Amino acid sequence: MTIYLVDFENVRSEGLLGVENLEESDKVVIFYSNNANSITFEVHDLLMVSKAEVDIFKIQRGGRNSLDFQLSTYLGYLVMEKIYSDIVIISKDKGFLCATSFWEENPDLCSAKISMSRSIEASAHERWQAKDYDDGMTGRFSEKYTVKKKAEPQKKAEPETKPEKQTKAENQVKAEKQTKPKKQNQKKQNSISQKKVFVAEAKLNIDDDVKDIIAGKYNENYVPVLVDFIGKSTRKEELYTMLVQNYGQIEGLDLYKLIRSKYVTLKRK
């Protein structure tokens, strides 16, 4: 699964060449503004036939470099979501290397491979990272320091010995507290039980929907697992990952294709 973040102000229509060759598991996110808001007929046709999911963000506010800042913010969101293992920024603006280098230099925070290319088509054989440059863009962009170490736990002072009479009185008070009914805890337990019942009813509400969606290709044994995955996932991409991990690439992708168009409706239910 690869996601392409397109700086359309920088690469224009040429940057989208190759989108027709992407797979259904790939995604393209196009960032554009009023400074660059038109594509060629050729690229429009390529977008229409592409299997990949395409999202478009129009940058409404901000001055110079506002698109770069917002694309970089979206990059950070993708890294922490951990859905895509391969992230490619489509741009010729080396300024993005200041953002990508942070993740390159902190692999404990980022599990994704992040790179840049001048177009989707070129990314198949031509990518670059901050470490590839020796024209003033080389070296580490950030340094990580430990400013404050965790304080060592202090030894607890030994408890003072209390008079025997005082100890007996405290034990009696504790015993009385333990024997009293805890109404507050009972209310919490009742509330939790009601929530569980509500969740169960909500799942039952989409069982028939899922059954109808997969009818003719898969039997009813798939329904409970699919309902569970739909409930646990927060995005289509996450649902795709769960399906492929559970059913394998071929069957998982087929199930994802059946559910994808109905996903938003099912989540609302």
C-alpha positions, 0 to 999 in steps of 0.5 A: 500500500503506497500513498502519494502526496501531490504538491500540485502547485509544483508539479502540475499535471505532469506529476500525476502521470502514472496514476493509471498504473496504481493498484486499488490498495494505493491512494493519491492525495492532491493538494492544490490552490487557486494558483494551480487549479486546472489539469489537462484532459489527458490527466483527467482521463488517467484519473478516471481509469485509475484503480487508486483512491483519490482525495483532493484538498483545496488550500483555501487560506494562507499565504506563501508556502501554505500548501507546503505547510499543510501537506507536511502536517498531513504527512505527520498524521499519516506517519502516526496512523501507521496505515501506509508503509510507503509514503511518496511526496510528489514534488520537486521542492527540496524544502520538503526534505526538512520534514521528511528528514525528521522522520528519517532521523527518528526511526523509533517514531516512524515505521514508514519509508518516506521519499520524494519524486517528481511524478507518480510515474518516475517514483517507480525508479527515481526517488530521493531522501534528505541523506541523498543531497550534498548541496547544502541539504546534507547532514542531520537536520535535527538532533535528539537530546535527553534533557531530563532523566527520569527521577529515581524513586525515593525509598519509602520511609518505614511506617511509624508504629501506632499504639495497639488501641489505635490500630484496632480502631482503624481495622474496625472502620475498614471492616465496616466500609468493606461490608457496606454496599457500594451503590456507586460501583453498582451504578457504573456496572449497570451503565457498562452493561447497558453500553454493551447491550447497545453495542450488541444491538448496533452490530445486529443492525448491520448484520443483514446489510453485510449479509446482503452485500456478500450474498452470492459470493460468500456464506454467512460465516463471514458476517460476524468477522466483517461486522467486527472489522467494520466496527473496529476500523476508523477508515477504509484503509484500516479496514482493507489492512484488517481484511488482508491480514485475516483473509489474505491478499486475494480474498481480503481485497475482494471482500474490501471491494464489496464493502468499500462503497457501503462503508460510510453508511455501515459506519453511521449505523 
